[in-house]
């Protein structure tokens, strides 16, 4: 568990070109929105208090109850995002109480080349990860669908849902941005389950590409996790209410050439910041094309 603890400390640091600026930002006196983390917690408690008990007792009953709870709670959280139509609608929350940088007013360094890997999409079709990290500005998130940790997978999926919703009104985003969700739980997150999950979180249709992928096996996925520094471990208690796996939150911003330009942790995954970064890369491309 030493390695996991080290990863945890790393996840708390500010990464990328924004590190000095984010640390120096002074909280604003404007209204703060306590969402979605606080809403998720309240919703989970509300549903837990009212969730019907399984009709049949057995070894599977607690797990079924937890999955029902997670499904309802995450659905209510994601329902908060579907009305977002413009970037100005993105809320300031208590965890990110600052004014985001203006797109194009800064540069993002190249961190490293995004790694390739053999994956399966939601149609059980083999796909190379390289094909999902080139050609568009990509926001790539590692998740697993059984996760119930409020500041982890549900939150990351909510952020991608916000970006997806914005692309419905922004044709530039729709044509130039791609979202990718990679499950690191291939034994449970089969292509069939990912297909159902993807339809659920993409209830509001948009033109932006959003791909959900997994791997054929844990062995196939391991090189990808290692290349991206995505730590995953089994919890001692498989019945833990936050899910059977422990992991850090890592979301990657990748430019059209397949280069990682920023890495977001649970502390820095602010949808307003990600949106500014995406637009900064698009403006960078526009400037280069005019030279």
C-alpha positions in Angstrom: 0.0 0.0 0.0 3.0 2.3 0.1 2.8 3.0 -3.6 -0.9 3.8 -3.2 -0.2 6.3 -0.5 2.5 8.0 -2.6 0.0 8.3 -5.5 -2.5 9.8 -3.1 0.0 12.5 -2.1 0.8 13.2 -5.8 -2.9 13.5 -6.6 -3.3 16.4 -4.1 -0.7 18.5 -5.9 -1.5 21.0 -8.6 -0.2 19.9 -12.0 0.5 21.5 -15.3 0.9 25.1 -16.3 -1.8 26.3 -13.9 0.0 25.2 -10.7 1.4 28.6 -9.7 -1.7 30.5 -10.8 -4.3 28.2 -9.1 -2.4 28.3 -5.8 -2.2 32.1 -6.0 -5.9 32.6 -6.8 -7.9 34.4 -4.1 -11.4 33.2 -3.3 -14.0 35.5 -4.7 -16.8 37.1 -2.8 -19.3 36.2 -5.4 -21.9 33.4 -4.8 -20.5 29.9 -4.3 -22.3 26.9 -5.6 -21.8 23.8 -3.4 -22.1 21.3 -6.2 -21.8 18.5 -7.3 -19.9 16.9 -4.4 -22.2 18.1 -1.7 -25.3 17.3 -3.7 -24.0 13.8 -4.3 -23.5 13.2 -0.6 -26.9 14.5 0.4 -28.5 12.5 -2.4 -26.8 9.3 -1.3 -28.0 9.8 2.3 -31.5 10.6 1.1 -31.7 7.5 -1.2 -30.1 5.3 1.4 -32.7 6.2 4.0 -35.5 5.4 1.5 -34.1 2.6 -0.6 -36.3 -0.5 -0.6 -34.7 -3.6 0.9 -34.1 -6.5 -1.4 -37.1 -8.9 -1.3 -34.7 -12.0 -1.0 -31.9 -12.2 1.4 -28.6 -13.7 0.2 -25.0 -13.1 -0.6 -25.9 -10.8 -3.5 -28.4 -8.7 -1.6 -26.1 -6.0 -0.2 -24.3 -5.6 -3.5 -27.6 -5.2 -5.4 -28.8 -2.6 -2.8 -25.5 -0.6 -3.2 -25.8 -0.7 -7.0 -29.4 0.6 -6.9 -28.3 3.3 -4.5 -25.3 4.3 -6.8 -27.5 4.3 -9.9 -30.2 6.6 -8.4 -27.6 8.9 -6.7 -25.5 9.3 -9.8 -28.6 9.8 -12.0 -29.7 12.7 -9.8 -26.3 14.2 -9.8 -26.0 14.0 -13.6 -29.5 15.5 -14.0 -28.0 18.8 -12.7 -25.8 19.0 -15.7 -28.3 18.6 -18.6 -29.5 22.2 -18.5 -26.0 23.6 -19.1 -26.0 25.3 -22.5 -23.2 27.9 -22.4 -19.8 28.2 -20.7 -21.1 31.0 -18.6 -23.5 28.5 -17.0 -20.7 26.4 -15.6 -20.9 26.9 -11.8 -18.3 28.1 -9.4 -18.2 25.6 -6.5 -16.7 25.7 -3.0 -13.8 23.5 -4.1 -12.9 25.7 -7.1 -13.7 29.2 -5.9 -11.7 31.3 -8.3 -12.0 32.9 -11.7 -10.7 30.6 -14.4 -8.0 31.9 -16.8 -9.0 33.4 -20.1 -8.5 30.9 -23.0 -5.4 31.8 -25.0 -3.9 34.0 -22.3 -1.4 31.2 -21.3 0.4 28.2 -22.8 0.3 24.6 -21.8 3.6 22.7 -21.9 3.9 19.3 -23.5 4.0 16.8 -20.6 4.7 13.6 -22.6 3.3 11.5 -25.5 0.0 9.8 -24.8 0.5 6.0 -24.7 -1.2 3.5 -27.0 -2.9 0.3 -26.0 -5.3 -2.4 -27.2 -8.8 -1.8 -26.0 -12.5 -2.8 -26.7 -15.2 -0.2 -27.4 -18.8 -0.5 -26.2 -19.6 -2.5 -29.4 -16.9 -5.1 -28.4 -14.8 -3.9 -31.4 -11.0 -3.8 -31.0 -9.7 -0.3 -31.0 -6.2 1.2 -30.5 -6.0 3.9 -27.9 -3.9 5.9 -30.2 -6.9 6.4 -32.5 -8.7 8.0 -29.6 -5.9 10.4 -28.7 -5.2 11.8 -32.2 -7.1 14.1 -34.5 -9.1 16.0 -31.9 -8.4 17.7 -28.6 -9.2 14.8 -26.2 -10.2 14.8 -22.5 -9.5 11.3 -21.2 -10.8 9.9 -17.9 -10.1 6.6 -16.1 -13.2 5.3 -14.3 -15.1 2.2 -13.3 -18.9 2.1 -13.2 -19.2 0.5 -9.7 -17.4 3.5 -8.1 -19.4 5.4 -5.5 -16.7 7.6 -4.1 -18.2 11.1 -4.6 -15.0 12.9 -5.6 -13.8 10.2 -8.0 -15.5 8.5 -10.9 -19.0 10.0 -10.5 -17.5 13.5 -10.3 -15.2 12.9 -13.3 -18.1 11.6 -15.4 -20.1 14.6 -14.3 -17.4 17.0 -15.5 -17.3 15.2 -18.9 -21.1 15.4 -19.0 -20.8 19.2 -18.6 -18.4 19.4 -21.5 -20.5 17.1 -23.6 -23.6 19.3 -22.9 -21.7 22.5 -23.9 -20.8 21.0 -27.2 -24.5 20.8 -28.1 -24.4 24.7 -28.4 -20.8 25.1 -29.5 -20.1 23.7 -32.9 -16.3 24.4 -32.5 -16.3 22.1 -29.5 -18.5 19.6 -31.2 -16.2 19.2 -34.2 -12.8 19.5 -32.4 -13.2 17.9 -29.0 -13.4 14.2 -28.0 -14.2 12.7 -24.7 -12.9 9.3 -23.7 -13.9 7.2 -20.6 -11.7 4.2 -20.0 -12.8 1.6 -17.5 -10.1 -0.1 -15.4 -12.6 -2.8 -14.2 -12.7 -5.0 -17.4 -14.0 -8.1 -15.5 -17.2 -6.2 -14.5 -17.4 -3.4 -17.1 -17.9 -5.5 -20.2 -18.7 -3.8 -23.5 -22.3 -4.5 -23.0 -22.4 -2.8 -19.6 -20.4 0.1 -20.9 -22.9 0.5 -23.8 -25.8 0.7 -21.3 -23.8 3.1 -19.1 -22.8 5.4 -22.0 -26.4 5.7 -23.2 -27.4 6.6 -19.7 -24.9 9.4 -19.1 -25.3 10.7 -22.6 -29.1 11.1 -22.3 -28.8 14.6 -23.8 -27.6 14.1 -27.3 -24.7 16.3 -28.6 -22.4 16.2 -31.6 -19.3 15.8 -29.6 -17.6 12.4 -29.8 -17.7 10.5 -26.5 -16.2 7.0 -26.5 -16.4 4.4 -23.7 -13.8 1.7 -23.8 -12.4 -1.1 -21.7 -10.0 -3.9 -22.2 -10.3 -7.6 -22.9 -8.6 -8.5 -19.6 -6.8 -6.9 -16.7 -3.5 -8.2 -18.3 -4.2 -6.2 -21.5 -5.1 -3.1 -19.5 -2.1 -3.1 -17.1 0.4 -1.6 -19.6 -2.1 1.3 -20.3 -2.5 2.0 -16.6 1.2 1.9 -16.0 1.9 4.3 -18.9 -0.6 6.8 -17.6 0.3 6.4 -14.0 -3.2 5.3 -13.1 -3.0 3.6 -9.7 -5.7 1.0 -9.0 -5.9 -1.4 -6.1 -8.5 -3.7 -4.6 -10.0 -2.6 -1.3 -9.6 -4.9 1.7 -13.4 -4.9 2.0 -14.9 -5.8 -1.4 -18.3 -4.6 0.1 -17.0 -1.1 0.8 -19.8 1.4 0.1 -17.5 3.5 -2.1 -16.8 0.5 -4.4 -14.5 -2.5 -4.5 -11.5 -0.7 -6.0 -9.3 2.1 -4.7 -7.8 4.5 -7.2 -6.6 8.0 -7.7 -8.4 10.4 -10.0 -6.5 11.2 -13.1 -8.0 13.0 -16.2 -5.8 13.9 -19.1 -5.9 16.7 -21.7 -4.4 15.5 -25.0 -3.8 17.7 -28.0 -4.6 16.8 -31.6 -1.0 15.4 -32.1 -1.4 12.9 -29.2 0.6 14.8 -26.6 -0.5 15.2 -23.0 -0.8 18.9 -22.2 -2.3 18.8 -18.7 -3.2 16.2 -16.0 -6.0 17.0 -13.6 -6.4 15.5 -10.1 -9.4 15.6 -7.7 -8.1 19.0 -6.6 -7.8 20.6 -10.0 -10.6 18.9 -12.1 -12.7 22.1 -12.5 -14.9 22.0 -15.6 -14.3 25.7 -16.2 -10.5 25.1 -16.1 -10.7 22.1 -18.5 -12.9 24.1 -20.9 -10.4 27.0 -20.8 -7.6 24.5 -21.5 -9.4 22.9 -24.4 -10.1 26.3 -26.0 -6.5 27.4 -25.4 -5.3 24.4 -27.4 -7.7 25.2 -30.2 -6.5 28.8 -30.3 -2.9 27.6 -30.3 -3.7 25.5 -33.4 -5.4 28.5 -35.1 -2.3 30.7 -34.5 0.1 28.0 -35.8 -2.0 27.5 -38.9 -1.7 31.3 -39.7 2.0 31.4 -39.4 
